[in-house]
């Protein structure tokens, strides 16, 4: 049998104790809300960090490919200059 919240207070003898219990409950609720916000904040920061890592990885790969293409485009010019020096 479930009791209504007000019915639980009937088991607490004094009004001062009831007030203390209610105060403690409010503190616990507040702490739970803060914890929930903190967890959401951590998850949001992790998502941003992971997205930044993906961008950084893509950029490194792009720069690597670009450097290889640039080097490959200059190889024939360097070979021509090298043969001219030997002649």
SEBAKE-701820 format. One line per field, with one value per residue (C-alpha): x, y, z; chain. Coordinates in steps of 0.25 Angstrom, whole numbers, plus 5000, padded with zeros to 4 digits. Each point is the difference from the previous one (the first is absolute). Layout:
px <- X,... $
py <- Y,... $
pz <- Z,... $
chain <- A,... $
***
This chain:
px <- 5000,5006,4998,4998,5012,4992,4996,5015,5001,4990,5011,5009,4996,5004,4999,5014,5004,4991,5006,5014,4996,4994,5012,5009,4991,5001,5015,5001,4991,5008,5013,4994,4996,5015,5005,4991,5005,5014,4999,4993,5012,5010,4993,4999,5015,5004,4991,5007,5014,4997,4995,5013,5008,4993,5002,5015,5002,4993,5009,5013,4996,4996,5014,5007,4993,5002,5015,5002,4993,5008,5013,4996,4997,5014,5007,5001,5005,5011,5004,5001,5009,5008,5003,5003,5011,5006,5001 $
py <- 5000,5013,5013,5014,5009,5007,4987,4997,5013,4993,4991,5011,5005,5014,5012,5004,4986,5001,5013,4994,4988,5009,5009,4988,4995,5013,5000,4986,5004,5012,4992,4990,5011,5005,4987,4998,5013,4997,4987,5006,5011,4989,4992,5013,5003,4986,5001,5013,4994,4988,5009,5008,4987,4996,5013,5000,4986,5004,5012,4992,4990,5012,5007,4986,4998,5014,4999,4987,5006,5012,4992,4991,5012,5006,4987,5001,5015,4995,4989,5009,5010,4988,4995,5015,5000,4987,5005 $
pz <- 5000,4996,5008,4995,5004,5010,5007,5002,5009,5010,5004,5004,5014,5001,4990,5002,4996,4988,4996,5001,4991,4990,5000,4998,4988,4994,5001,4994,4988,4998,5000,4990,4991,5001,4997,4988,4994,5003,4993,4988,5000,5000,4988,4992,5002,4996,4987,4997,5003,4991,4989,5001,4999,4988,4993,5004,4995,4986,4999,5003,4989,4990,5003,4998,4987,4995,5003,4993,4988,5000,5001,4989,4991,5002,4998,4985,5001,5010,4990,4989,5008,5005,4985,4996,5011,4996,4985 $
chain <- A,A,A,A,A,A,A,A,A,A,A,A,A,A,A,A,A,A,A,A,A,A,A,A,A,A,A,A,A,A,A,A,A,A,A,A,A,A,A,A,A,A,A,A,A,A,A,A,A,A,A,A,A,A,A,A,A,A,A,A,A,A,A,A,A,A,A,A,A,A,A,A,A,A,A,A,A,A,A,A,A,A,A,A,A,A,A $
***
